[in-house]
């Protein structure tokens, strides 16, 4: 897949590397701005119970 993307990008190796970097940054931006906030309520990370296991007796 990466080879296919690399072959279809225009320019020489430096231009392709720059375009690849921009594509990766755009994907990361889209994930943090849209996908992760959408999926966060669906994940059970806020249902946390922390107990140190020590009983309190008086």
C-alpha positions in Angstrom: 0.0 0.0 0.0 2.7 2.5 0.9 4.6 1.6 -2.3 1.4 2.4 -4.3 1.0 5.7 -2.6 4.7 6.6 -3.1 4.6 5.7 -6.8 1.5 7.9 -7.3 2.8 11.0 -5.6 4.3 13.7 -7.9 7.8 15.0 -7.9 11.2 13.7 -6.8 12.0 12.0 -3.5 12.2 15.2 -1.5 8.8 16.4 -2.7 7.2 13.0 -2.2 8.6 12.9 1.4 7.2 16.4 2.1 3.8 15.4 0.7 3.9 12.2 2.7 4.6 14.1 5.9 1.7 16.5 5.1 -0.6 13.6 4.5 0.4 11.9 7.8 -0.1 15.2 9.7 -3.5 15.6 8.1 -4.6 12.1 9.1 -3.4 12.7 12.7 -5.2 16.0 12.9 -8.4 14.4 11.6 -8.1 11.6 14.1 -7.6 14.0 17.1 -10.3 16.5 16.0 -13.1 14.2 14.8 -12.6 10.5 15.3 -11.3 10.3 18.9 -13.8 12.8 20.3 -16.6 10.9 18.6 -15.4 7.5 20.0 -14.5 8.7 23.5 -18.0 8.3 25.0 -18.3 4.8 23.6 -15.1 3.6 25.4 -15.1 2.5 29.0 -12.1 4.5 30.1 -14.1 6.6 32.6 -15.5 3.6 34.4 -12.6 3.2 36.7 -12.6 2.0 40.3 -9.4 2.4 42.2 -9.0 0.6 45.5 -5.7 0.1 47.4 -7.0 -3.0 49.1 -6.5 -1.8 52.6 -9.4 -2.1 55.0 -10.0 0.7 57.5 -10.8 -0.6 61.0 -11.4 1.4 64.1 
